[in-house]
């Protein structure tokens, strides 16, 4: 593929705090309607995140030049610099004049209980973004990935991709829990590729009323991530391809692992690799992600990545991707 890669999805920061006690010790059951408590936390971790940003980061780490499509606030300057230093094109983001970048704020106690809030903020303005003017500047897209974001934005990007004849890839993931059948059918129908995990695939079928065969009748190929068991690729009327996870993974923290898999898979598509090999690249990138804390904290050299593909999937797979990886 020689066109641009448009990655439309959420952009957010996670503010994570730890409380050294138990929330339950500060709560009075018959006074919860008057709840007003404050907790002194031990630490604050700020992680860069958002599905669109995570996938773009992964693609850029493999030497591609993804174009991030989404909405942010004026507080995005430091995060923008981080992404641009790592090779992500942030020139076409919408910057809200009134709203902050989306933010997840969460405090966790020693019993793993949590108080959490999600502020969508500028993400709501992603629905104002048109893909056509972006494509005019960066070139006709090889594909448009429509990842979790403001639901109206996801719907608009999908409809525009159909109208303009852009190949689009559907990745509804988190929005499957909140979207109704009508929205989900709109996001999936006609996609060249559909990404879900195994649980999400069942949610999709339940909410749309489609069977697994119905889904495949409407998309080119479905890629289902299976956690520690790797991934499955299924095309209409074809035998499923099962790809095991990478070997010798030291899992530490799972946040963003699915995004890393998608980035690796899409990178291999852009290199015109076979689907099985795309899943292998995805699994190796996912391994790097799960071995670090934070979805954009991993790093590797091209030589290290190729060696890991060789260890997990053999010489042929490693030799085929080696010429493509640049970082």
MOKAPE-V414399 format. One record per pair of residues at least 12 apart in sequence whose C-alpha atoms are under 10 Angstrom apart, sorted by the first residue. I is the first residue (numbers start at 0). GAP is how many residues later the second one is. Records with the same first field share a line. If there is no record, write none. Layout:
I=GAP + GAP
//
This chain:
0=140 + 141 + 142 + 267 + 268 + 269 + 270 + 271 + 272
1=137 + 138 + 139 + 140 + 268 + 269 + 270
2=132 + 135 + 136 + 137 + 138 + 139 + 140 + 267
3=60 + 61 + 62 + 63 + 131 + 133 + 134 + 135 + 136 + 137 + 138 + 139 + 140 + 266
4=51 + 54 + 59 + 60 + 61 + 62 + 63 + 130 + 133 + 134 + 135 + 136 + 137 + 138 + 139 + 140 + 261 + 262 + 265
5=46 + 50 + 59 + 60 + 61 + 62 + 63 + 83 + 125 + 128 + 129 + 132 + 134 + 135 + 136 + 137 + 138 + 139 + 140 + 162
6=44 + 45 + 46 + 47 + 48 + 49 + 52 + 59 + 60 + 61 + 62 + 63 + 136 + 137 + 138 + 139 + 140 + 162 + 256
7=43 + 44 + 45 + 47 + 48 + 59 + 60 + 61 + 62 + 63 + 85 + 118 + 121 + 123 + 136 + 137 + 138 + 139 + 140 + 141 + 145 + 146 + 149
8=41 + 42 + 43 + 44 + 45 + 46 + 47 + 59 + 60 + 61 + 62 + 114 + 117 + 136 + 137 + 138 + 139 + 140 + 141 + 144 + 145 + 162 + 163
9=39 + 40 + 41 + 42 + 43 + 44 + 58 + 59 + 60 + 61 + 62 + 91 + 92 + 110 + 112 + 113 + 114 + 116 + 136 + 137 + 138 + 139 + 140
10=37 + 38 + 39 + 40 + 41 + 42 + 43 + 57 + 58 + 59 + 60 + 61 + 65 + 68 + 90 + 91 + 92 + 109 + 111 + 112 + 137 + 138
11=35 + 36 + 37 + 38 + 39 + 40 + 41 + 42 + 59 + 60 + 61 + 64 + 67 + 88 + 89 + 90 + 91 + 92 + 106 + 107 + 108 + 109 + 110 + 111
12=33 + 34 + 35 + 36 + 37 + 63 + 66 + 88 + 89 + 90 + 91 + 92
13=31 + 32 + 33 + 34 + 35 + 36 + 88 + 89 + 90 + 91 + 92 + 104 + 280
14=29 + 30 + 31 + 32 + 33 + 88 + 89 + 90 + 91 + 92 + 101 + 102
15=27 + 28 + 29 + 30 + 31 + 88 + 89 + 90 + 91 + 92 + 100
16=23 + 24 + 25 + 26 + 27 + 28 + 29 + 88 + 89 + 90 + 91 + 92 + 97 + 98
17=21 + 22 + 23 + 24 + 25 + 26 + 27 + 88 + 89 + 90 + 91 + 92 + 94 + 96
18=20 + 21 + 22 + 23 + 24 + 88 + 89 + 90 + 91 + 92 + 93 + 94 + 95
19=19 + 20 + 21 + 22 + 23 + 88 + 89 + 90 + 91
20=18 + 19 + 20 + 87 + 88 + 89 + 90
21=17 + 86 + 87 + 88 + 89 + 90 + 91 + 92
22=14 + 15 + 16 + 84 + 85 + 86 + 87 + 88 + 89 + 90 + 91 + 92
23=85 + 87 + 89
25=12 + 13
38=68 + 70
40=66 + 67 + 68
42=64
43=62 + 63
44=249
45=58 + 59 + 248
46=32 + 57 + 246 + 247 + 248 + 249 + 250
47=31 + 34 + 35 + 55 + 246 + 247 + 248 + 249
48=30 + 53 + 54 + 55 + 206 + 207 + 245 + 246 + 247
49=52 + 53 + 54 + 97 + 98 + 99 + 206 + 209 + 245
50=96 + 97 + 98 + 120 + 122 + 123 + 205 + 207 + 208 + 209 + 244
51=15 + 16 + 17 + 18 + 93 + 94 + 95 + 96 + 97 + 207 + 211
52=13 + 14 + 15 + 16 + 17 + 26 + 27 + 30 + 35 + 37 + 206 + 242 + 243
53=14 + 29 + 202 + 203 + 204 + 205 + 206 + 208 + 209 + 240 + 241 + 242
54=13 + 33 + 90 + 92 + 201 + 202 + 203 + 204 + 205 + 206 + 207 + 208 + 209 + 211 + 240 + 241
55=12 + 13 + 27 + 30 + 31 + 32 + 33 + 34 + 203 + 204 + 206 + 207 + 240
56=25 + 26 + 27 + 29 + 30 + 31 + 202 + 203 + 206 + 238 + 239 + 240 + 241
57=28 + 29 + 30 + 201 + 202 + 203 + 204 + 205 + 206 + 208 + 209 + 224 + 227 + 228 + 231 + 237 + 238 + 240 + 241
58=27 + 28 + 29 + 201 + 203 + 204 + 205 + 206 + 207 + 208 + 209 + 211 + 226
59=23 + 24 + 25 + 26 + 27 + 28 + 29 + 203 + 207 + 266 + 267
60=25 + 26 + 27 + 202 + 203 + 206 + 224 + 235 + 237 + 238 + 239 + 240 + 241 + 264 + 265 + 266
61=25 + 201 + 202 + 205 + 206 + 219 + 223 + 238 + 239 + 240 + 243 + 262 + 263 + 264 + 265
62=23 + 24 + 25 + 204 + 239 + 261 + 262 + 263 + 264
63=23 + 24 + 203 + 206 + 207 + 260 + 261 + 262 + 263
64=21 + 22 + 23 + 24 + 202
65=21 + 22 + 23 + 24 + 197 + 201
66=20 + 21 + 22 + 23 + 24 + 25 + 26 + 67 + 68 + 71 + 74 + 77
67=15 + 20 + 21 + 22 + 23 + 24 + 25 + 77
68=20 + 21 + 22 + 23 + 24 + 25 + 57 + 60 + 61 + 62 + 65 + 75 + 76 + 77 + 88
69=20 + 22 + 23 + 24 + 25 + 52 + 53 + 54 + 55 + 56 + 57 + 58 + 59 + 79 + 80 + 83
70=21 + 22 + 23 + 24 + 25 + 28 + 29 + 30 + 31 + 50 + 51 + 52 + 53 + 54 + 55 + 56 + 57 + 58 + 78 + 79 + 82
71=21 + 22 + 23 + 24 + 25 + 27 + 28 + 29 + 30 + 48 + 49 + 50 + 51 + 52 + 53 + 54
72=20 + 21 + 22 + 23 + 24 + 25 + 26 + 27 + 28 + 29 + 48 + 49 + 50 + 52
73=20 + 21 + 22 + 23 + 24 + 25 + 26 + 27 + 48
74=20 + 21 + 24 + 25 + 26
75=19 + 24 + 25 + 26
79=13
81=214
82=213
85=241
86=240
88=49
90=43 + 47
91=37 + 39 + 41 + 42 + 45 + 46
92=33 + 36 + 41
93=28 + 29 + 31 + 32 + 33 + 34 + 35
94=27 + 28 + 30 + 31
95=25 + 26 + 27 + 28 + 29 + 30
96=25
97=23 + 24
98=21 + 22 + 23 + 24 + 25 + 26
99=19 + 20 + 21 + 22 + 23
100=18 + 19 + 20 + 21 + 22 + 23
101=16 + 17 + 18 + 19 + 20 + 21 + 22
102=14 + 15 + 16 + 17 + 18 + 19 + 20
103=12 + 13 + 14 + 15 + 16
104=12 + 13 + 14
105=12
119=29 + 30
121=28
122=26 + 27 + 28 + 30
123=25 + 26 + 27 + 28 + 29
124=25 + 27 + 28
125=23 + 24 + 25 + 26 + 27 + 28 + 30 + 31
126=22 + 23 + 24 + 25 + 26 + 27 + 28 + 29 + 30
127=24 + 25 + 28 + 29
128=24 + 27 + 28
129=23 + 26 + 27 + 30 + 31
130=13 + 25 + 26 + 27 + 29 + 30 + 33 + 35
131=25 + 28 + 29 + 32 + 34
134=31
139=26
140=20 + 25 + 26 + 27
141=24 + 25 + 26 + 127 + 128
142=18 + 23 + 24 + 25 + 26 + 49 + 123 + 126 + 127
143=13 + 14 + 17 + 22 + 23 + 24 + 25 + 26 + 47
144=12 + 13 + 16 + 22 + 23 + 24 + 25 + 26 + 46 + 48 + 49 + 117 + 121
145=12 + 15 + 22 + 23 + 24 + 25 + 26 + 41 + 42 + 45 + 48
146=22 + 23 + 24 + 25 + 26 + 27 + 28 + 40 + 48 + 112
147=22 + 23 + 24 + 25 + 26 + 27 + 28
148=23 + 25 + 26
149=25
150=21 + 24 + 27 + 28 + 32 + 33 + 36
151=31
153=16 + 17 + 18 + 21 + 29 + 32 + 33
154=28 + 29 + 31 + 32 + 33
155=30 + 31
156=30
157=12 + 28 + 29 + 30 + 31 + 32 + 33
158=27 + 28
160=30
161=27 + 28 + 29
165=26
166=23 + 24 + 25 + 26
167=19 + 20 + 22 + 23 + 24 + 25 + 26
168=18 + 19 + 21 + 22 + 23 + 24 + 25 + 26 + 50 + 51 + 52 + 97
169=14 + 17 + 18 + 19 + 20 + 21 + 22 + 23 + 24 + 25 + 26 + 49 + 52
170=16 + 17 + 20 + 22 + 23 + 24 + 25 + 52 + 88 + 91
171=12 + 15 + 16 + 22 + 23 + 24 + 28 + 32
172=21 + 22 + 23 + 24 + 26 + 27 + 28 + 30 + 31 + 85
173=22 + 26
174=25
175=20 + 24 + 25 + 27 + 28 + 31
176=23 + 26 + 27 + 30
178=25 + 28
179=24 + 27 + 28
180=22 + 23 + 24 + 25 + 26 + 27 + 28 + 29
181=25 + 26
182=24 + 25
183=20 + 21 + 23 + 24
184=19 + 20 + 22 + 23 + 24 + 25 + 30 + 33
185=22
187=16 + 20 + 27 + 30 + 31
188=26 + 27 + 28 + 29 + 30 + 31
189=25 + 26 + 27 + 28 + 29 + 30
190=27 + 28 + 29 + 30 + 31
191=26 + 27 + 28 + 29 + 30
192=23 + 25 + 26 + 27 + 28 + 29 + 30 + 40 + 41 + 42
193=21 + 22 + 24 + 25 + 26 + 27 + 28 + 29 + 30 + 39 + 40
194=26 + 27 + 28 + 29 + 30 + 38 + 63 + 67
195=26 + 27 + 28 + 29 + 30 + 62
196=26 + 27 + 28 + 29 + 30 + 34 + 35 + 61
197=25 + 26 + 27 + 28 + 29 + 33 + 34
198=25 + 26 + 27
199=24 + 25
200=14 + 21 + 22 + 23 + 24
211=24
212=22 + 23 + 24
213=22
214=21
215=18 + 19 + 20 + 21
216=18 + 19 + 20
217=18
218=16 + 17
219=14 + 15 + 16
220=12 + 13 + 14 + 15 + 17 + 54
221=12 + 13 + 14 + 18
222=12 + 17 + 18 + 39 + 42 + 52 + 56
223=18
224=18 + 20 + 33 + 36 + 37 + 54 + 57 + 58
225=16 + 17 + 18 + 19 + 32
226=17 + 18 + 27 + 30 + 31 + 56 + 59
227=16 + 17 + 18 + 21 + 23 + 55 + 59
228=13 + 14 + 15 + 16 + 17 + 54
229=12 + 13 + 14 + 15 + 16 + 31 + 49 + 50 + 52 + 53 + 54 + 56
230=12 + 13 + 14 + 30 + 45 + 48 + 49 + 51 + 52
231=12 + 44 + 47
232=42 + 43 + 46
233=41
240=34 + 35 + 38
241=34 + 37
242=32 + 33 + 34 + 35 + 36 + 37 + 40 + 70
243=35 + 36 + 39 + 68 + 69
244=34 + 35 + 37 + 38 + 39 + 41 + 42 + 67 + 68
245=34 + 35 + 36 + 37 + 38 + 39 + 40 + 41 + 42 + 62 + 63 + 65 + 66 + 67
246=36 + 37 + 40 + 61 + 62 + 64 + 65 + 66
247=39 + 60 + 63 + 64
248=35 + 37 + 38 + 39 + 41 + 42
249=37 + 38 + 40 + 41 + 42
250=36 + 37 + 38 + 39 + 40 + 41 + 42
251=35 + 37 + 38 + 39 + 40 + 41 + 42
252=36 + 37 + 38 + 39 + 40 + 41 + 42
253=32 + 33 + 35 + 36 + 37 + 38 + 39 + 40 + 41
254=34 + 35 + 37 + 38 + 39 + 40 + 41
255=30 + 33 + 34 + 37 + 38 + 39 + 40
256=25 + 26 + 28 + 29 + 30 + 31 + 32 + 33 + 34 + 35 + 37 + 38 + 39
257=24 + 25 + 27 + 28 + 31 + 32 + 37
258=23 + 26 + 27 + 30 + 36
259=21 + 22 + 23 + 24 + 25 + 26 + 27 + 28 + 29 + 30 + 35 + 36
260=17 + 18 + 19 + 20 + 21 + 22 + 23 + 24 + 25 + 26 + 27 + 28
261=16 + 17 + 19 + 20 + 21 + 23 + 24
262=15 + 18 + 19 + 20 + 22 + 23
263=13 + 14 + 15 + 16 + 17 + 18 + 19 + 20 + 21 + 22
264=12 + 13 + 14 + 15 + 16 + 17 + 18 + 19 + 20
265=12 + 13 + 15 + 16
266=14 + 15 + 57 + 58
267=12 + 13 + 14 + 53 + 56 + 57
269=54
270=49 + 50 + 52 + 53 + 54
272=44 + 47 + 48
275=41
276=32 + 36 + 39 + 40 + 41 + 43 + 44
277=39 + 43
279=29 + 32 + 33 + 37 + 38
280=24 + 25 + 27 + 28 + 32 + 36 + 37 + 40
282=26 + 29
283=21 + 22 + 24 + 25 + 28 + 29
284=13 + 14 + 15 + 20 + 23 + 24
285=12
286=21
287=12 + 17 + 20
298=28
299=27
300=24 + 25 + 26
301=20 + 21 + 22 + 23 + 24 + 25
302=19 + 22 + 23 + 24
304=13 + 16 + 17 + 20
305=12 + 13 + 14 + 15 + 16 + 17 + 19
306=12 + 15
308=12 + 13
309=12
//
